[in-house]
Amino acid sequence: MAAGVGFRRGAPCGEILAAVRQACEAAGVAVAALGALATADFKSDESGVHDAAGTLGVPLVACPREDLDRVSDRILTRSHAVAAAVGVSSVAEAAALVAAGRNARLLGPRVAAGTATCALASGDGP
């Protein structure tokens, strides 16, 4: 299972982790079940998301914009503001789908905590 996260520049690790925990709680899954934390490659240099992946003990997957676009027909939540700012209509949901791999499906819509959002997806891996 993969957790996809979107966040504002400079988002602290704590807010990203709060979004992940809320998404897991909403889906009824344990945080320990996560196999990866994913985000857009243009956000993957942020220290908050690196620290969050380290805290969770999972790899950070940096998803190229082309891969996010490829799964855009399967996202549940579209943000015009995000699309205008970064060129994709969902970072969290799309990143979760990309990282979950083949036959990926979202476990629900993204959830928000402060300046971060998180969505969960399960699939057959890359």
N, C-alpha and C positions, 0 to 999 in steps of 0.2 A: 504494500500500500504506500502511496506517495502523498505527501502534503505539499500543495503548491501555495506559495505565498506571494503577495504583492504588498508593497509598502512605499511610503514616502521616503525620499532621500533622508538619510540620517536617523531612520527609525531605530530605536534601541532594541536590543535583543529581547528585553522583557516584554515589549509589546508584540513582537513576532511570536514569541513563545505563548503569550496569552491567546493570540488568535488561533494558534495550533491547538492548544488545549480546549478552547471553546468549540472548534470544529470537531475534534475527537469526541467531546462530550455530546454534541448535537447528533453525531452519527452513531453514538453508542459503541465506540471502539476505544481501545486502550492506546495511549500515546506510545507505549512500548511496541505496538504492532507496526509502527511506521518503519519503512525501509529506506526512505529518502526524503529530503527536503528540497523542493525545486522552486526556481524563480526564473525570470527572464535573464538572459545573459547580460543585458545592459544594466541589471541591478545586482549581479552576482559579486561585484567588487565591494559591496557594503559590509562593514564590520559587523553590524547587527545580525545579518543573516548568516554570516560565517560563525559567529558566536552561538547563534541558535542551533545550527546544525551540530556544532561541537557539543553543546549541552544535551541535545537529543541523542547524540552518538550515532548519527546517520550521515551519509555523504550528502554534499550539496550538489545538486544537478543544475547546471546553467543551460537553460533552454534557448536556442536560437529563435529569433523572431519568426523565421520561416516555419519552424515547427509549431510555434504558437498559432500562427495563421492557419496551418494545416488542420488543426482541431477546432477551429472557431465555430464550425457548424454544430459542435456538440456541447458548447458551454451553455450554462443556464442563466447567467447574469451578465448583461452587457452594460458597460459604463461608457457613456458618450464622453465624459470628462477624461477618463483614462485613455480612450481612443484618441482624443484630441492631443493629449499630453505625450503619449508614447507610441501611438500608432497601432495598438492592438486593443480590442475591446474588453479583454479580461486577461490579467496576468495570473492571478491565483488559480482559477479554474483551468485555464489552458495549460499552465505549467504542471499542474497535478496530472492532467490527462497525458501530456507528453512523457512525464517521468514514469507513469504507471505502465507504459508500453502498449503492446498489442491488446486489443479487446478492452481497452480502458473504459471505465465508466465512472462518472462522478457519484459520490455517495450522497450528495445534496448540494445546495447552493453555497457559495462562499459565505463566511461569517466575518465580521469586522470586530477589531479590538484596537481602539485608539487609531494609530496611523497605519495599521496592518490589516490585511485580509488573508484568509486561509480557506482552501477547499481541499477535500480529500478525494482521491480516486484509487480504484483498484483495477488491476489488469494482470496481464501475463508477463510483465517485465519487458525490458527493451528488446 
